[in-house]
Amino acid sequence: MASAPQPNRTNAGDFDRFDVLSRMGSALGRVKATRRLSLPDMEEALGKSEDQIARYIAGADMPASVWMKALHLWPELADRFEETTTERAMQGRQIPLELREVRP
């Protein structure tokens, strides 16, 4: 007979709930920055308050329905979620260059 699931369990093999939530929030924050979205922009798009979106970015529990809506709106979220810690750190150190195109 199978045992009942443990409600406080956070690890199942490679699954770490807090790592997943952190990666989801980090991905959402990077999309926000890349697309130059404001919290009010995201509030309008996702139908959640600015305060709640800030919590999601900080790593709070995000309902699957909100994550799926965000993926639909910003497909690059999936790629951002898969980035390694090293890739995220490297991107955080990048500086955008404002270069003018030189025409011959």
KOLBATI-423977 format. One record per residue (C-alpha): residue number from 0; residue in one letter; x, y, z. Coordinates in Angstrom, 2 decimals. Example, Ala and Ser with C-alpha at 12.3 -4.5 7.8 and 13.67 -1.06 7.14 Angstrom:
// KOLBATI-423977
ROLO    n  res     east    north       up
ROLO    0    A    12.30    -4.50     7.80
ROLO    1    S    13.67    -1.06     7.14
END
This chain:
// KOLBATI-423977
ROLO    n  res     east    north       up
ROLO    0    M     0.00     0.00     0.00
ROLO    1    A     1.37     3.41    -0.95
ROLO    2    S     1.99     5.95     1.74
ROLO    3    A     0.24     9.31     1.76
ROLO    4    P     2.11    12.19     0.14
ROLO    5    Q     4.04    14.44     2.47
ROLO    6    P     2.62    17.99     2.15
ROLO    7    N     5.84    19.72     3.30
ROLO    8    R     8.11    17.80     0.94
ROLO    9    T    10.21    20.18    -1.17
ROLO   10    N    12.55    17.73    -2.93
ROLO   11    A    11.67    14.98    -5.37
ROLO   12    G    14.77    13.87    -7.23
ROLO   13    D    16.11    16.94    -9.01
ROLO   14    F    13.02    19.01    -8.14
ROLO   15    D    13.56    21.72    -5.58
ROLO   16    R    10.46    23.86    -5.08
ROLO   17    F    12.39    26.92    -3.96
ROLO   18    D    14.81    26.68    -6.88
ROLO   19    V    11.91    26.45    -9.32
ROLO   20    L    10.13    29.45    -7.79
ROLO   21    S    13.38    31.43    -7.77
ROLO   22    R    14.01    30.60   -11.43
ROLO   23    M    10.44    31.53   -12.38
ROLO   24    G    10.73    34.86   -10.59
ROLO   25    S    14.16    35.57   -11.99
ROLO   26    A    12.96    34.78   -15.52
ROLO   27    L     9.95    37.07   -15.07
ROLO   28    G    12.20    39.85   -13.74
ROLO   29    R    14.62    39.53   -16.67
ROLO   30    V    11.78    39.65   -19.21
ROLO   31    K    10.47    42.73   -17.41
ROLO   32    A    13.87    44.40   -17.76
ROLO   33    T    14.55    43.24   -21.33
ROLO   34    R    11.16    44.37   -22.60
ROLO   35    R    11.33    47.51   -20.44
ROLO   36    L     8.01    46.69   -18.83
ROLO   37    S     6.82    48.47   -15.74
ROLO   38    L     4.89    46.77   -12.96
ROLO   39    P     1.72    48.59   -14.13
ROLO   40    D     2.31    47.17   -17.65
ROLO   41    M     2.58    43.68   -16.20
ROLO   42    E    -0.42    44.26   -13.93
ROLO   43    E    -2.54    45.08   -16.96
ROLO   44    A    -1.23    42.09   -18.95
ROLO   45    L    -1.45    39.46   -16.20
ROLO   46    G    -4.44    40.77   -14.28
ROLO   47    K    -2.53    40.71   -10.98
ROLO   48    S    -1.62    43.62    -8.72
ROLO   49    E     1.79    45.27    -8.93
ROLO   50    D     2.49    44.08    -5.40
ROLO   51    Q     1.67    40.47    -6.30
ROLO   52    I     3.82    40.59    -9.45
ROLO   53    A     6.72    41.93    -7.38
ROLO   54    R     6.23    38.96    -5.03
ROLO   55    Y     6.33    36.55    -7.98
ROLO   56    I     9.57    38.14    -9.19
ROLO   57    A    10.97    37.74    -5.66
ROLO   58    G    10.19    34.01    -5.77
ROLO   59    A     6.77    33.71    -4.14
ROLO   60    D     4.39    30.92    -5.15
ROLO   61    M     2.95    31.63    -8.60
ROLO   62    P    -0.15    29.81    -9.78
ROLO   63    A     0.33    27.69   -12.90
ROLO   64    S    -2.40    29.70   -14.64
ROLO   65    V    -0.42    32.93   -14.17
ROLO   66    W     2.83    31.30   -15.36
ROLO   67    M     1.07    29.91   -18.45
ROLO   68    K    -0.46    33.30   -19.25
ROLO   69    A     2.96    34.93   -18.86
ROLO   70    L     4.49    32.28   -21.18
ROLO   71    H     1.82    33.07   -23.76
ROLO   72    L     2.50    36.82   -23.51
ROLO   73    W     6.29    36.55   -23.34
ROLO   74    P     7.47    33.26   -24.95
ROLO   75    E    11.11    33.96   -24.08
ROLO   76    L    10.25    33.19   -20.44
ROLO   77    A    10.82    29.50   -21.19
ROLO   78    D    14.39    30.17   -22.32
ROLO   79    R    15.02    32.46   -19.35
ROLO   80    F    13.77    29.76   -16.97
ROLO   81    E    16.26    27.24   -18.38
ROLO   82    E    19.30    29.51   -17.98
ROLO   83    T    21.94    28.33   -15.55
ROLO   84    T    23.08    30.39   -12.59
ROLO   85    T    26.31    31.18   -14.44
ROLO   86    E    24.43    32.43   -17.49
ROLO   87    R    22.21    34.61   -15.32
ROLO   88    A    25.23    36.08   -13.53
ROLO   89    M    26.99    36.74   -16.83
ROLO   90    Q    23.94    38.48   -18.28
ROLO   91    G    23.64    40.58   -15.15
ROLO   92    R    27.13    41.95   -15.77
ROLO   93    Q    26.49    42.87   -19.40
ROLO   94    I    26.26    46.53   -20.28
ROLO   95    P    24.22    47.65   -23.29
ROLO   96    L    26.28    49.54   -25.83
ROLO   97    E    24.82    52.52   -27.64
ROLO   98    L    26.74    52.27   -30.90
ROLO   99    R    26.01    54.34   -33.98
ROLO  100    E    26.01    52.64   -37.30
ROLO  101    V    28.87    53.81   -39.52
ROLO  102    R    27.99    53.98   -43.18
ROLO  103    P    30.71    53.94   -45.82
END
